[in-house]
Amino acid sequence: MLILSLFTSCEEDVKFNNPAFQALKNNAFWRAQTYKAYFGANGNIIVEGSLGYENIILQTESSSEEVYTLGIDDVSKASYKNTLTNESLSFSTGTNRGSGQIVITDYDAEKHIISGTFRFTAVNDDETDSENTKLNFTEGVFYKVPIEVNDIIDHQ
């Protein structure tokens, strides 16, 4: 009975984090303090999560509820940046670069929110950095992230 309640408790944690943007970064828990979503100039959707100097940017071709494969092109891609001066790092996926997927599971145009999952392996933008060649994000979730309405109007 105790084990069952422990599993139930863990399962319910995500439901109460409303909205949320979190993942495992190289197997360590990472949760954004701020998050937002907006439409790009060509109808793509961008979902961002930030924790201090760290920023994850997820971009998909559209807001359609489907699986977007990363590492194929620069339309659907993911990136991570740490802008702290002495720890400045930048990793990304793109054409023949990195791998992973972004899955949009819910797009609510009336409430202006988006939800989904992600996982990706991004390659260091600094090819001379032999110590930090890749960065892995797994078990990523963005849940009910608000879409900035002004950007929707400006870009449609």
N, C-alpha and C positions, 0 to 999 in steps of 0.2 A: 504494500500500500504506500509506503514512504517513497519507494523508487518511482512509482507511478506519478505521485504528486510532484516529484522533482522534474520529471520529464514534461509534465503538463505546465509547470511553472516556466520552464525555459521556453516552451513553445509559445506561451502567451506574451512573453517579453516583447516580441516584435510587434504584436498587435497593439500594444499600449504606446509604442514609440510612434506617434502619429503627428506629423510626418517624420520620415527618417531617411538617412543616407549613410550606409555603413558597409564594411567589407573586412576581409582579412588581407592585410598588406604583408606579404612574405610571412604568412601564418600568424601575424599579430593583429589583434582587434583594432580597427580604425573606424571612428565615427565622426562624421562631419558636424561641426558646430553650426555652420550655415549652409544653405542649399537653395538652389533656384533652378528654374528651367525657362527657356525662351526659344522662339523660332528664329532661325537664321534667315538670311536674305533669300535663299533659294528653297525655302520650305522645310529645310531640315530642322530637327529639334536638338537642342543642346541642354544637357542636364549637368549642373556643376555642384560639387560638394567641397567645402573648405574646412580645414582644421588648422588654425594659426597660419603658418607660412605654407602649408601644404594644400594643393588644389588638384582635384580630379575633374576632368572634363570628359563627358561622354557625348558623342554625336552620332545620330542616326539619320538616315536618308529622309525619314518622315516620322510622323507620330503614330503610324499604323501599328496595331498590335501584332507583332511578328518577331522573328529571330533575325538579328543583323550580325553577320559574320565579320570579324575584324581581321586585318592583315591582308585584305584583298585590294582595297582601294583607299582613297582619302575622303570618301563620302561618309562612310560609317567608320568611326575611329575613336580611340580613347587615348588620353594623355594624363600624365602626372607631373606636377612641378612642385619643387620645394624652393621657395625664393629667399630663404634665410641666407644672408650673404656668404657666410663661411661654409654652408652646406648646400649651396645651390646645385640642384639636380633637375634634369628634365628627361622624361621617358615618354615614348609614344608608340602607337601602332600606325600603320598606313599601308601604302602599296608595297606588297611583299615584305612587310616589316611587322614583327610581332604576331600575336594571334589572340583569339578569344571570341566572345560574343556579348551582345547586349540584347536583352529580350524585353520588349515593351509588353507588359501584361495588362495594363489598363490605361486608357487615355480618356479622360472625362472633359469634353469640350465645354460643357455647361459650368462645371465647378472649377475649371482651369487647373486641373491636377493631372499628374502622370505618375505611374508606378511601373516597376520592372525589376529585372535582375541583371547582373553583369559578372563577367570574369574575363581577365585578360592578362597576357604577358606582354609587357612593353619593353622596347629596346632603348638603351641610353642614347640620347641625342648627341652626346659627346663620345665619339667613337674611340678617342684616345684614353678614356677611363676604363682600364682593364679590370679594376676591382669591382665596379658596379655596372655590369653589362646588361642585366635584365632586372625587371621588377615585376612581381606577380601579385595580382589581386584575385581572390577567390571568394565565393559565397557573398558577392556584392548584392545589395538591395537598395533601391530607392523607392520609397513608399509615400504616395500622396504628396509629392514635391510640387509646390505651387508654380504655375506657369505665369510669368510676368505678362499681364494683359497688354500693357503699353507696347511691348515689343511685338506682340501678335498683330496689333493694329498697324504699327510702323512697317512691318515686313510683309504684309499680305497684299 
